[in-house]
Structure formats: structure tokens, C-alpha cells
Amino acid sequence: MKKRCAGLVVVLFSLFAFGVANAAFRFSGVVDPRAYVTRIDSVKLTLPDMTFLTPGWGSHTPLDSHDFAGVTCWPQTVTLHGTAGPFWFHRMVEHPDTTTWYALSVIGTSPLVKFYGTYFHAGVEESKPVVERLQCLAVSPSVVTGQMSVRLQPVGTSRPVVEIHDARGNVIRSLECVTVSGGAATATWNREDDRGHLVP
């Protein structure tokens, strides 16, 4: 009997990078509230040590982003305070990275948060930021019985990351693309999650 994984959604992140000399930095976050009304009231960073009031962040669907003004480097820890439905949470993320969705609480379908950094040229009038782009791609047919390959044609010097979600929206695998001939990028999923377990 063939096993299958139904309702897959591929989320594509394109990180655009270049030399960061004479560049400014912007730290941002994005919240996926999922099944709960989510409100992050404040965020505290360490190294650099900064605190931000963020009333209502996370209350917009499907994704709610926030830029943290004045942050000049990637923080060592991020601590978030707020509510998910009727539940309060105090969530500390140590050494956050740009490829992980972090659960905000221990409740069932917990809201998720992801962090990323943006570099943009300093000293250039009306400079355009080098941003991380997010695109959701529905897979059709959404059934995988062996391996699944994704082939992309990135713009410029982007480094795509493909995330595989199950039918409930949970992230089950993050894949960094490999650049092949012609500048295309590919990623292959073998039906294993990030812990190496086969997805049914």
C-alpha cells in the first residue's frame, strides 16, 4: 500500500544577499497566528539590549510582520510577551535563525513566529531594501509517494529556502535549495520531517 502525504503546501523564502560593507541592517519578525487570536504586547532583545512595545502584533492574518527600528545587529535572544486566545505566553528564543518557525506557546495549534534580517545600502537616497520574500505555493496534486523535487528560477542572487507544510499548516521540513546550471535552484524532499521521521 502506497503511503501518501496529502494537503502539502510549499512555502518559498528567497533571501537576497550581497556584500554588507557600508550597508544598514533591519531586524524583522513575522507571526502566523494559525488557530488563535494572537497579540504580542512586547518584545525584548539581548545583545543588543532593547525593548519594544508591539501592541496588536500577530492579530492580522494570515501573516503579520513587524520591523524593529534601530536594531543594528542580529540579537542573541528574543523574548516575546503576549496572548494566544485566552492563554498568556512568555517565550524566549535563544540564538534565533531565519529558517525556523518558533512556537509561541505549548497549546495545541500554537501561533508561530519567524525572524529575519534585511540589509540595504547605506548612504543611497531612497535605497531599496534587500528583502526576504515569502510566497506560498499550493502543490497539485498534493500527494507524494516517493520523492518530490522543486525547481525554481531565482531572481538575482537570491538563496531560496523551501518549507513543506502539512494539511494543518505545520512546518514539517525546511530545505535549502542547491544552485544548478543556468542559475536555477532545486530542492528535493524525501518525505522525511526535520527530525528524520518518515511522514505518513
Secondary structure, DSSP 8 states (H G I E B T S, - for coil): ------S-EEEEEEEE----TTEEEEEEEEEE-TTS-EEEEEEEEETTTEEEEEEEET-SSS-EEEEETT--S--SEEEEEEEETTEEEEEEEES--SS--EESSSSTT--EEEEEEEEEETT-TT---B-EEEEEEE-SS---SS-EEEEE--STTEEEEEEEE-TTS-EEEEEE-EE-GGG-EEEEE-SB-TTS-B--
